Amino acid sequence: MVLTNSERYTGYNVRTGQEVNAATEINLYIDVLFFINFTMDLLVLSIVRRGLKYRLIWWRMILGAVLGAAWAVLVAAFSLLPLWLEMVITYLVVSTLMVMIAFCIKKPKEIAKAVISEIMEMNISTVKSRLYRALKKLKVILEPELV
């Protein structure tokens, strides 16, 4: 399934001094989005499991990652909620459900510790990718030239 978002922009080009009309089209492949989010959620849950020394139960970790990936697809496909509410649900509700499912923990203190670890790991990954893109944009990280 493909979600397509088309938008038209009008702007002003400073160099030429003319108004510019531009169109963008974004194609979002749901299966690719699900797979990437599933993989990243499974990786984050694995790191949290190792860091907090929880027992490994593969089917539970896969189920937790599926929940996170399904939420990511729902948010991308139907962004009806305000951004602040979406973030609260993502970082508190979905993260809590993911760690409860993946690690079979029921004590509030253990749940809080696992959720905080997961949120910190997700934020570290986000910061790393944004830092890499910023350094690439500033040409600190050079891409190899194709000949």
C-alpha positions as CSV (number, residue, x, y, z in Angstrom):
1,M,0.0,0.0,0.0
2,V,1.3,3.4,-0.9
3,L,0.2,6.7,0.7
4,T,0.8,9.7,-1.5
5,N,0.9,13.3,-0.3
6,S,1.0,16.0,-3.0
7,E,1.5,19.6,-2.1
8,R,2.0,22.8,-4.0
9,Y,4.3,25.6,-2.7
10,T,4.7,29.1,-3.8
11,G,7.8,31.1,-2.8
12,Y,10.2,33.8,-3.7
13,N,13.6,33.0,-5.3
14,V,16.0,35.6,-3.9
15,R,18.7,35.0,-6.6
16,T,16.4,35.6,-9.6
17,G,13.8,37.9,-7.9
18,Q,10.9,35.9,-9.2
19,E,8.0,34.0,-7.6
20,V,8.4,30.3,-7.9
21,N,5.7,27.6,-8.0
22,A,6.8,24.1,-6.9
23,A,5.1,20.8,-6.4
24,T,6.2,17.9,-4.3
25,E,4.9,14.4,-4.1
26,I,5.8,12.0,-1.3
27,N,5.2,8.3,-1.6
28,L,5.2,6.4,1.6
29,Y,5.3,2.6,1.4
30,I,3.5,1.1,4.4
31,D,5.3,-2.2,4.3
32,V,8.8,-0.5,4.2
33,L,7.8,1.8,7.0
34,F,6.6,-1.1,9.1
35,F,9.7,-3.2,8.4
36,I,12.1,-0.4,9.3
37,N,10.2,0.5,12.5
38,F,9.9,-3.2,13.4
39,T,13.7,-3.7,13.0
40,M,14.6,-0.5,15.0
41,D,12.1,-1.4,17.8
42,L,13.5,-4.9,18.0
43,L,17.0,-3.5,18.2
44,V,16.1,-0.9,20.9
45,L,14.3,-3.7,22.9
46,S,17.4,-5.9,22.6
47,I,19.6,-3.1,23.8
48,V,17.3,-2.4,26.8
49,R,17.1,-6.2,27.5
50,R,20.9,-6.5,27.6
51,G,21.4,-3.3,29.6
52,L,18.8,-4.3,32.3
53,K,19.6,-8.0,32.2
54,Y,16.2,-9.3,31.4
55,R,15.5,-12.8,30.2
56,L,15.3,-13.3,26.5
57,I,11.9,-14.5,25.2
58,W,12.0,-14.0,21.4
59,W,8.3,-14.2,20.7
60,R,7.6,-11.5,23.4
61,M,10.2,-9.2,22.0
62,I,8.9,-9.6,18.5
63,L,5.3,-8.9,19.7
64,G,6.6,-5.7,21.4
65,A,8.3,-4.6,18.3
66,V,5.2,-5.3,16.2
67,L,3.2,-3.1,18.5
68,G,5.7,-0.2,18.1
69,A,5.8,-0.7,14.3
70,A,2.0,-0.8,14.0
71,W,1.8,2.4,16.0
72,A,4.3,4.1,13.7
73,V,2.3,3.1,10.6
74,L,-1.0,4.3,12.2
75,V,0.6,7.7,13.0
76,A,2.0,8.0,9.6
77,A,-1.1,7.0,7.8
78,F,-3.7,8.8,9.9
79,S,-2.1,11.8,11.6
80,L,-5.3,13.1,13.2
81,L,-3.9,13.8,16.6
82,P,-2.1,17.0,17.7
83,L,1.7,16.5,17.7
84,W,2.0,16.9,21.5
85,L,-0.6,14.2,22.1
86,E,1.0,11.9,19.5
87,M,4.3,12.3,21.3
88,V,2.8,11.6,24.7
89,I,1.1,8.4,23.4
90,T,4.3,7.3,21.6
91,Y,6.8,7.9,24.4
92,L,4.6,7.0,27.4
93,V,1.7,4.7,26.4
94,V,3.2,2.7,23.5
95,S,6.7,2.5,25.1
96,T,5.1,1.2,28.3
97,L,3.1,-1.4,26.5
98,M,6.1,-2.4,24.5
99,V,8.3,-3.1,27.5
100,M,5.5,-4.8,29.4
101,I,4.9,-7.1,26.5
102,A,8.5,-7.7,25.6
103,F,9.8,-8.3,29.1
104,C,6.7,-9.6,31.0
105,I,7.2,-7.1,33.8
106,K,4.4,-5.9,36.1
107,K,6.0,-3.9,38.9
108,P,5.6,-0.2,38.4
109,K,9.2,0.5,39.4
110,E,10.6,-2.1,36.8
111,I,8.2,-0.8,34.1
112,A,9.4,2.8,34.7
113,K,13.1,1.8,34.6
114,A,12.6,-0.1,31.3
115,V,10.5,2.7,29.7
116,I,13.1,5.3,30.7
117,S,15.9,3.1,29.2
118,E,13.9,2.6,26.0
119,I,13.1,6.3,25.6
120,M,16.8,7.2,26.2
121,E,17.9,4.7,23.6
122,M,15.4,6.0,21.1
123,N,16.5,9.6,21.7
124,I,20.2,8.7,21.4
125,S,19.5,7.0,18.1
126,T,17.5,10.1,16.9
127,V,20.3,12.5,18.0
128,K,22.9,10.4,16.3
129,S,21.1,10.4,12.9
130,R,20.4,14.1,13.1
131,L,24.0,14.8,14.0
132,Y,25.2,12.7,11.1
133,R,22.9,14.6,8.7
134,A,24.0,18.0,10.1
135,L,27.7,17.1,9.7
136,K,27.1,15.8,6.2
137,K,25.3,19.0,5.3
138,L,28.2,21.0,6.7
139,K,30.5,18.8,4.5
140,V,32.4,17.6,7.6
141,I,31.5,14.1,6.5
142,L,32.4,13.7,2.9
143,E,30.7,11.3,0.6
144,P,32.8,9.4,-1.8
145,E,32.6,10.7,-5.4
146,L,31.4,8.3,-8.1
147,V,33.5,8.4,-11.2
